[in-house]
Each structure stands twice: as structure tokens, then as C-alpha cells.
Amino acid sequence: MAITAALVKELRDSTGAGMMDAKKALTETDGDMEAAVDWLRTKGLAKAAKKSGRTAAEGLVAVMVEGTKGVAVEVNSETDFVGKNAEFQEMVAGIATAALGVSDIDALKAADMGGKSVESTITDKIATIGENMSVRRMAALEGDVVVSYVHNAAATGMGKIGVLVALKGGDDALGKQIAMHIAAVNPAALSEADMDADVIEKEKQVQMDIARESGKPEQVIEKMIVGRMKKFVAEATLLNQAFVVNPDLTVGAAAAEAGAEITGFVRLEVGEGIEKKEEDFAAEVAKVAQG
């Protein structure tokens, strides 16, 4: 029987299995849909699909640098327990290595990892570990000098917050200090030119509304807004922030004093932007025990 794209889609929709797994199941069962579902179940892939609806907001960020390129990858799991699992950590390290050879998240999911795609590797791991997992984000950075830093590392090169810094000039020691600053302060952008114009405009409107509540004349308000927006940009942009290592200098000035220029940065924190369902510790343990 011919294995059509429509059959593959139907099996994927009913089981949640990956495209290649669905195609292989249909091939192995000569297009018999029910047999293909059973085939996926015996391989543990339907079990993985069943878990794919669960929120995966824990996990690890891994960072890796090779020459003048660095990558940061966020791989999520359902619980923090899995982030401490050596098997999971080994997989995350492999995914970070694969990321060095690609440019975006879709290419990463399709990248080879020991004879299987990254996506298939994760599907297999879901079945064996028993939690939903996903490769959520990746970012790449290039520069004359690229330095990585992990805050509270769970294993070499991975933890809850991963940072990359690209420098023109300077050295690893300076880069690490700047990366630690980024981990702690979480700047929104490198400079004002890199900030989202909509974010700046929204803040300006908020500050104008606050100022108008004071009842001051518009001319006075306009002057107030200039000062407030200057402060907002300074606090939000890396180059203008007070350097945690030496608050008397901005980060940009500290870099320049060391003969360096910061050309870019990446900061990934596990679970950023994911709405987490709060559970108590006992409930989390019970979930893990139930699989």
C-alpha cells in the first residue's frame, strides 16, 4: 500500500508522533492505521506523544563556544528533577554540540545527533525518562572573542541561566565579568539603537501619564520626560548600565578602558515567558512517581 502524506498526517494527528516516526510505522505495517498506532506504542513513541501536552518549563540552558562562535540552547523538561539527571544532561550537551553547526531552531531539531535527529532523540528520551521535553530556543553569537558563562551550573556548561558575550578586543577574563553582569542584571538590549521602538514608546506614554497626574504644565512635563527616558534607557541597556564589578563606570566605559568593545550578547534563562502551573513539592514528587 502506498504511504501517502495524508496517511502520515492522520497518524501524526492521532498519536502526536513525529513525522518520520509516523511514516516508519506506516511503512512497517503496510499502511494499516491501527497496526501503526500499536507499532508506535510498542516503540514507546505513542507514550511520548501522550506526554507532549504537559507543560515543560524546567530544564537546562547549555552554552558552548568553538573558536569565534558561541551557542546557547534551552532544553525544557517538566520538573527540576530531570534537569539534575545525568542522562538528560548528556543529551543537552549533545544538542548544544549539534547547535554549533546550525543557524536556527528548526535546523537544530533536524540536525544529526548520533545517527538520529535531535527531535527524534528527544522523543526517545521522553519515552524512557517519562516526562515531556522540548528544545525551546537557541541563539548563536560570533565575534573576535566569545565568552560563555553559566550561573549556578548544574553540570559543565549548563544551568538555569546561560550567557554569551562577543567582544572586539579584550580577553576571556573581561568577557566573564561582563557575562556575570548580564546574568545578574538582565539588560533588555545592548544599546538604545538595539531596543524595540514599541517598548520605548510605551514607556514614554506611561511616564507622560504619570507626570500629567501631577498637574504640571505640558512644557514642564516634556522636560521631565526627557530625564526619565534617559534613565530608563540607561537602566535597560547593557552599555549604559552601572557595571556590577565597578559601579563608578558603565559597562561600556569599563570595556573601553580595557581596550575592548562589546559587539553583542545572549542571555537565556530556563522557562522565561512560560506560564507555569504552581504545584507543591509533594505533588511534584507524586507526578514523577506516576510517570
LINMO-V799757 format. One record per helix or strand of 3 or more residues. SS is the DSSP state (H for helix, E for strand). FROM is the first residue (numbers start at 0). LEN is the number of residues. If there is no record, write none. Layout:
SS/FROM/LEN, SS/FROM/LEN
//
This chain:
H/4/11, H/18/10, H/32/10, H/44/7, E/57/9, E/68/9, H/79/4, H/85/14, H/104/6, H/117/12, E/132/10, E/144/7, E/160/8, H/171/14, H/191/3, H/196/16, H/217/19, H/237/3, H/250/7, E/260/9, H/280/10
//
